[in-house]
Amino acid sequence: MKYLVVLAVIAVVYALWRSQRRPPPRQGGTPRSRIAPPQNMVRCAHCGVHLPQGDALWADGRSYCCRAHQEQGPA
C-alpha cells in the first residue's frame, strides 16, 4: 500500500512538471498553410465531367478531360 502512495505522488509530480513545460513561442507570425489554393473547375465539352482548370486540355475555347475526348470534339 505504501508503494502505491509513493507511485501516485511521483505520477502527480511528473504530471505537474510536464504541464509546466511549454514549447517556445513561434517566431514569424502566422503559420504557413500547406494546402494548395483552390482552383476553378471546368466542364469537359464531351462527357461533362468537372475537373480543375489546371488539369484540363483546351481546344477552340473548350475544355476537355483527356486527349481522346479532345480529338472526338464536343458531344
C-alpha positions in Angstrom: 0.0 0.0 0.0 2.9 2.3 0.9 4.4 1.8 -2.6 1.1 2.7 -4.3 1.0 6.1 -2.4 4.7 6.8 -3.4 3.9 5.9 -7.0 0.8 8.1 -7.0 2.9 11.0 -5.6 5.5 10.5 -8.3 2.9 10.4 -11.0 1.3 13.7 -9.8 4.7 15.4 -9.6 5.6 14.2 -13.1 2.2 15.4 -14.5 2.7 18.8 -12.9 6.2 19.0 -14.2 5.0 18.1 -17.8 2.2 20.7 -17.7 4.7 23.5 -16.7 6.9 22.8 -19.7 5.6 24.7 -22.7 7.1 24.8 -26.2 8.9 28.0 -27.1 6.7 30.6 -28.9 6.8 30.5 -32.7 8.6 33.4 -34.4 7.4 34.8 -37.7 3.8 35.5 -37.0 1.1 33.3 -38.6 1.9 29.7 -39.6 2.1 28.9 -43.3 -0.6 26.9 -44.9 0.4 23.7 -46.7 -2.8 23.4 -48.6 -2.8 24.5 -52.2 -5.2 27.3 -53.1 -8.5 26.2 -54.7 -8.7 26.1 -58.5 -11.7 26.9 -60.7 -13.5 23.9 -62.0 -14.3 23.5 -65.7 -16.6 21.0 -67.5 -15.4 18.6 -70.2 -17.2 19.6 -73.5 -17.5 15.9 -74.4 -18.5 13.9 -71.3 -19.4 16.7 -68.9 -17.1 15.7 -66.1 -15.8 18.5 -63.9 -12.1 18.9 -63.4 -9.6 21.5 -62.1 -8.8 24.2 -64.7 -5.1 23.5 -64.5 -5.7 19.8 -65.5 -7.9 20.5 -68.4 -6.9 20.3 -72.1 -8.1 23.3 -74.2 -9.0 23.5 -77.8 -11.1 26.1 -79.6 -12.0 27.7 -76.2 -13.5 24.4 -74.9 -12.1 22.3 -72.1 -11.6 18.5 -72.2 -10.7 15.9 -69.6 -8.4 13.8 -71.8 -6.8 13.7 -75.3 -9.4 11.2 -76.6 -12.3 13.5 -75.8 -10.4 16.4 -77.3 -10.0 14.5 -80.6 -13.7 13.5 -80.6 -14.9 17.0 -80.1 -17.9 18.3 -78.2 -20.9 16.0 -77.7 
